[in-house]
């Protein structure tokens, strides 16, 4: 039995988030909304206990290691919560949130965007959003991409790389549009244009009026 001198308590907050300790406190399993549990190996001189399924106690004789492992648990939970929030936002966005800049319909109604066109790779930390313009020479493809990036900008987990692209073969200027949408400086400059900014805002917020 290890003598405990230092303690750190963490509450895991999130829909369906749970924690459980095994192997006499040497393994911690976190259920964070992924398809699998996150397994964390507890370092020497530290043990974990779960008083409830969402309360984790990190304890041990080395203050630095206790705090370090508690920080690792917190980081895992924060990352998962950010991803969970993103997925909820994506589902809402696909449903009805963004109007097409040229038509009085949502992007989903015009088959420009669907849940299948959005992929999240947890291991690589990458989010890919592809959309299909209504015609090959669509002049509003860049505007649609800007709307997608603006709608989700506050939901992107900080450690994820986000790419927004037109579906392969769906636009005559595919390479140019993709370059514009994934260049931070060009995106920022585009949104500083008052007329373009107004058009983006109309597409984003027309459903709220």
Secondary structure, 3 states (H helix, E strand, C coil): CCCCCEEEEEECCCCCCEEEEECCCCEEEEECCCCCCEEEECCCCEEEEEEECCEEEEEECCHHHHHHHHHHHHHHHHHHHHHHHHHHHHHHHHHHHCECCCCCCECCCCCCCCHHHEEEECCCCEEEEEECCCCCCCCCHHHHHHHHHHHHCCCCCCCCEEEEEECCCCCCCHHHHHHHHCCHHHHHHHHCCHHHHHHHHHHHHHHHC
